[in-house]
């Protein structure tokens, strides 16, 4: 079957020079493809739009079949070029895979870094809150110590008053037993009754202080 030039649509035969692009192997009239590549800014094949690399190869017609064929050396060169391109494509795919893996690792590291920063902020907040609670507990402890010291002082004063009242009661009883006058005895008895009432009130006050200390200690 005759082969036509994809550019001018005329038949390729032995009377015209033919060329093939090394990127895809499509065959054109030498003048057609030369003009096309000169006018094309992207240097692409007009048949398959593949990127053209290098100069077009000159073709020769086979004496048996009348079809254009590449010389053996040029065929080897074209095969080597294709193999190199395939190797470069494989290497490029491998580099893309490695780059994708590196990007995934970077993304994982960023996520881990953000997680560590969030955990660090949480730990700092908990430490600050614990410090605040400790300060509040120390303040309460100091206040309790002050109240306890005041209560102990009041209790000591109450015990001193009890001792004084007991001594006064003993003195009153001794005076009462030594006196013989009725009027003086009645007065002493009245004083003793008053003293006993004061003792009772003081005992109630002492009991109240003791209860307060017990509540504060609890």
Beta strands, then each sheet from edge to edge (+ up, - down):
strand 1: 18-20
strand 2: 27-29
strand 3: 57-61
strand 4: 68-69
sheet 1: 2+ 1- 3+ 4-
end
